[in-house]
Amino acid sequence: MTEMNKMTDDGSKTTNVNFKVTETEKWAFKELCAKHRMSQVDGFRLAAKLLEVHLEDESGKSA
């Protein structure tokens, strides 16, 4: 099981994510999620999953 699945599958407590982005990035993300009728939390989770897959693919290419 991947680390991402461990974080979301066990029903663990929720918490805040604290990081800074530009106002432009913030609103672009909010608008993208709204355009696709997706919550920002689901958008963040999907982005994390896609990043995980991307990084695994990249590490396989360099080996």
C-alpha positions as CSV (number, residue, x, y, z in Angstrom):
1,M,0.0,0.0,0.0
2,T,1.4,3.4,-0.9
3,E,1.9,6.2,1.7
4,M,-0.9,8.2,0.1
5,N,-3.4,5.3,0.6
6,K,-2.3,4.9,4.2
7,M,-3.1,8.5,4.8
8,T,-6.7,8.4,3.4
9,D,-7.9,4.8,3.9
10,D,-7.7,4.5,7.6
11,G,-10.2,7.2,8.5
12,S,-7.6,9.3,10.3
13,K,-8.3,12.7,11.7
14,T,-8.3,15.7,9.4
15,T,-5.8,18.5,9.7
16,N,-4.9,21.8,8.0
17,V,-2.3,22.0,5.3
18,N,-0.2,25.1,5.7
19,F,1.8,26.3,2.7
20,K,2.0,29.5,0.8
21,V,1.1,30.0,-2.9
22,T,0.5,33.2,-4.9
23,E,-3.0,34.6,-5.1
24,T,-3.0,33.7,-8.8
25,E,-2.2,30.1,-8.0
26,K,-4.8,30.0,-5.2
27,W,-7.6,31.3,-7.4
28,A,-6.5,29.2,-10.4
29,F,-6.8,26.1,-8.3
30,K,-10.1,27.1,-6.8
31,E,-11.5,27.9,-10.2
32,L,-10.2,24.6,-11.7
33,C,-11.8,22.6,-9.0
34,A,-15.1,24.5,-9.3
35,K,-15.1,24.1,-13.1
36,H,-14.9,20.4,-12.6
37,R,-17.4,20.3,-9.7
38,M,-14.6,18.9,-7.4
39,S,-13.9,20.0,-3.9
40,Q,-10.5,21.5,-3.3
41,V,-9.8,18.6,-0.9
42,D,-10.5,16.1,-3.6
43,G,-8.4,18.2,-6.0
44,F,-5.5,18.2,-3.6
45,R,-5.7,14.4,-3.1
46,L,-5.9,13.8,-6.9
47,A,-2.9,16.1,-7.4
48,A,-0.9,14.3,-4.7
49,K,-1.8,10.9,-6.3
50,L,-0.8,12.1,-9.8
51,L,2.5,13.5,-8.3
52,E,3.2,10.1,-6.7
53,V,2.7,8.3,-10.0
54,H,4.8,10.9,-11.8
55,L,7.7,10.6,-9.4
56,E,7.5,6.8,-9.5
57,D,7.6,6.9,-13.3
58,E,10.5,9.3,-13.2
59,S,12.5,7.1,-10.8
60,G,11.9,4.1,-13.0
61,K,13.3,5.9,-16.1
62,S,16.5,6.9,-14.4
63,A,17.3,3.4,-13.1
